[in-house]
Amino acid sequence: MTQYDNSYKLLFSHPEMVRDLLLGFVHEPWVAELDFSTLETASGSYVADDLRDRQDDIVWRLRFKGDWLYLYILLEFQSSVDRYMAVRLLTYLGLLYQDLIKQKRFTPSGKLPPVLPIVLYNGKQRWQAALSLSDLIDVPPGKLQNYMPGLNYLLLDEGAIDESGPLALRNLSAALFSLEKSQNTANMTQIVTALIDWLAAPAQDSLRRAFAVWMRRVLLPGRMPGVTMPEMGDLLEVKTMLAETVVEWTQQWKQQGLLEGRIEGNIQGKIEGKIEGKIEGKIESLVDVLTRLLAKRFGPLSPDISRRLHAATAEQLELWTDRILDAPTMAAIFAEH
């Protein structure tokens, strides 16, 4: 998890990523008035009473109508949703404001600058926690309501985001989210090719490397279990690796009799009943092969998919086998046509 956090922190340490995050996914009129040329990181150390260091979160600032606006980006990659995220953010923003007071970073009117808290979440479960602190506090009686703390935060739940529009507009954050959702090397290669074109300038070498590092250390190991990842320091190397992996997988499938006739010549005839006593064993063998290849392409199989394989007829197994190479998703293999 730390490696995941650090990889994302490396990507969002580049102003281009923060700019595209706001332009592509914060759909509010004031975003158009931000001066993105002034984006700069805001240094600081935010240490809570329990000594949890918050330096892994990202703080940027940029000009908005002549004054500074701070962006507190909290990277949330837990397996479960934190119900009390609003309480955590209240603590973190309090620490940030204390730091700003120490540095005497006030607005021209002598007040503290505004801060936009952003939670960037990429868990599989959709975010269901309260987006406002007031929703976590029971309704107090009478005028006691006047003394209740308040805080709202902006949630960017990657799994619920439609990144197709911003991606068409050369949005770097949209490309990152699309890579997160990619389930096959063809789609990954398409996005990587676009990133190579978008980040061609020498000044963007660092961001190209950041994408390559994240794909090498985080994305690809999760999509290609068992594949040894070479060292890759640039997106061109990532693209080459993806192409070579497709060739390698195709050769493996051919060797296992899943392409160009071996499956039909060696298994199909026996499954169709020529040798009654061996049909069950051959079906089990085909189920085992399908299980391994499905897991290699799409990740661990759910209990429902495993049950479906073991309950399948010979005709169903043949049909699913024919679809393995070209199907873009697990669902496409089992779709009824």
KASULRA-V623807 format. One record per residue. N is the residue number from 0. RES is the residue in one letter. NEAR is the number of other C-alpha atoms within 8 Angstrom. Layout:
N,RES,NEAR + N,RES,NEAR
//
This chain:
0,M,6 + 1,T,5 + 2,Q,8 + 3,Y,10 + 4,D,11 + 5,N,9 + 6,S,12 + 7,Y,10 + 8,K,12 + 9,L,9 + 10,L,11 + 11,F,10 + 12,S,9 + 13,H,9 + 14,P,9 + 15,E,7 + 16,M,12 + 17,V,10 + 18,R,9 + 19,D,13 + 20,L,12 + 21,L,9 + 22,L,10 + 23,G,11 + 24,F,8 + 25,V,8 + 26,H,7 + 27,E,5 + 28,P,6 + 29,W,6 + 30,V,10 + 31,A,6 + 32,E,8 + 33,L,10 + 34,D,9 + 35,F,8 + 36,S,5 + 37,T,8 + 38,L,11 + 39,E,8 + 40,T,9 + 41,A,7 + 42,S,5 + 43,G,7 + 44,S,8 + 45,Y,11 + 46,V,10 + 47,A,10 + 48,D,5 + 49,D,5 + 50,L,6 + 51,R,7 + 52,D,9 + 53,R,9 + 54,Q,8 + 55,D,8 + 56,D,10 + 57,I,13 + 58,V,11 + 59,W,11 + 60,R,13 + 61,L,14 + 62,R,13 + 63,F,10 + 64,K,6 + 65,G,5 + 66,D,9 + 67,W,11 + 68,L,12 + 69,Y,12 + 70,L,12 + 71,Y,13 + 72,I,11 + 73,L,10 + 74,L,11 + 75,E,8 + 76,F,10 + 77,Q,7 + 78,S,7 + 79,S,6 + 80,V,11 + 81,D,6 + 82,R,7 + 83,Y,9 + 84,M,10 + 85,A,13 + 86,V,8 + 87,R,8 + 88,L,9 + 89,L,9 + 90,T,9 + 91,Y,11 + 92,L,10 + 93,G,8 + 94,L,11 + 95,L,10 + 96,Y,9 + 97,Q,8 + 98,D,11 + 99,L,11 + 100,I,10 + 101,K,7 + 102,Q,6 + 103,K,6 + 104,R,9 + 105,F,11 + 106,T,10 + 107,P,6 + 108,S,5 + 109,G,6 + 110,K,7 + 111,L,10 + 112,P,11 + 113,P,7 + 114,V,8 + 115,L,10 + 116,P,13 + 117,I,12 + 118,V,12 + 119,L,12 + 120,Y,12 + 121,N,9 + 122,G,12 + 123,K,6 + 124,Q,7 + 125,R,9 + 126,W,7 + 127,Q,6 + 128,A,9 + 129,A,11 + 130,L,11 + 131,S,11 + 132,L,13 + 133,S,9 + 134,D,8 + 135,L,8 + 136,I,6 + 137,D,5 + 138,V,5 + 139,P,6 + 140,P,6 + 141,G,5 + 142,K,6 + 143,L,8 + 144,Q,9 + 145,N,5 + 146,Y,6 + 147,M,7 + 148,P,6 + 149,G,7 + 150,L,9 + 151,N,9 + 152,Y,11 + 153,L,9 + 154,L,9 + 155,L,10 + 156,D,11 + 157,E,10 + 158,G,9 + 159,A,6 + 160,I,7 + 161,D,5 + 162,E,10 + 163,S,8 + 164,G,7 + 165,P,10 + 166,L,11 + 167,A,7 + 168,L,6 + 169,R,8 + 170,N,11 + 171,L,12 + 172,S,11 + 173,A,14 + 174,A,13 + 175,L,8 + 176,F,10 + 177,S,11 + 178,L,10 + 179,E,7 + 180,K,7 + 181,S,9 + 182,Q,10 + 183,N,10 + 184,T,10 + 185,A,6 + 186,N,9 + 187,M,10 + 188,T,11 + 189,Q,8 + 190,I,11 + 191,V,11 + 192,T,9 + 193,A,8 + 194,L,12 + 195,I,11 + 196,D,7 + 197,W,7 + 198,L,10 + 199,A,8 + 200,A,6 + 201,P,5 + 202,A,5 + 203,Q,9 + 204,D,10 + 205,S,7 + 206,L,10 + 207,R,13 + 208,R,11 + 209,A,11 + 210,F,11 + 211,A,13 + 212,V,12 + 213,W,12 + 214,M,10 + 215,R,13 + 216,R,9 + 217,V,11 + 218,L,11 + 219,L,10 + 220,P,12 + 221,G,8 + 222,R,10 + 223,M,10 + 224,P,8 + 225,G,5 + 226,V,6 + 227,T,4 + 228,M,7 + 229,P,4 + 230,E,5 + 231,M,10 + 232,G,8 + 233,D,11 + 234,L,14 + 235,L,7 + 236,E,9 + 237,V,13 + 238,K,11 + 239,T,8 + 240,M,8 + 241,L,10 + 242,A,10 + 243,E,8 + 244,T,8 + 245,V,9 + 246,V,8 + 247,E,8 + 248,W,8 + 249,T,9 + 250,Q,8 + 251,Q,8 + 252,W,10 + 253,K,10 + 254,Q,7 + 255,Q,7 + 256,G,10 + 257,L,12 + 258,L,10 + 259,E,7 + 260,G,8 + 261,R,10 + 262,I,11 + 263,E,8 + 264,G,8 + 265,N,8 + 266,I,10 + 267,Q,10 + 268,G,10 + 269,K,12 + 270,I,12 + 271,E,8 + 272,G,8 + 273,K,7 + 274,I,7 + 275,E,6 + 276,G,5 + 277,K,8 + 278,I,12 + 279,E,8 + 280,G,7 + 281,K,11 + 282,I,10 + 283,E,9 + 284,S,8 + 285,L,9 + 286,V,11 + 287,D,8 + 288,V,8 + 289,L,9 + 290,T,11 + 291,R,8 + 292,L,9 + 293,L,12 + 294,A,10 + 295,K,10 + 296,R,10 + 297,F,11 + 298,G,11 + 299,P,6 + 300,L,9 + 301,S,6 + 302,P,6 + 303,D,6 + 304,I,8 + 305,S,10 + 306,R,8 + 307,R,8 + 308,L,10 + 309,H,8 + 310,A,6 + 311,A,8 + 312,T,6 + 313,A,9 + 314,E,6 + 315,Q,8 + 316,L,12 + 317,E,9 + 318,L,8 + 319,W,10 + 320,T,9 + 321,D,9 + 322,R,9 + 323,I,10 + 324,L,6 + 325,D,5 + 326,A,9 + 327,P,7 + 328,T,9 + 329,M,9 + 330,A,6 + 331,A,8 + 332,I,10 + 333,F,7 + 334,A,6 + 335,E,3 + 336,H,2
//
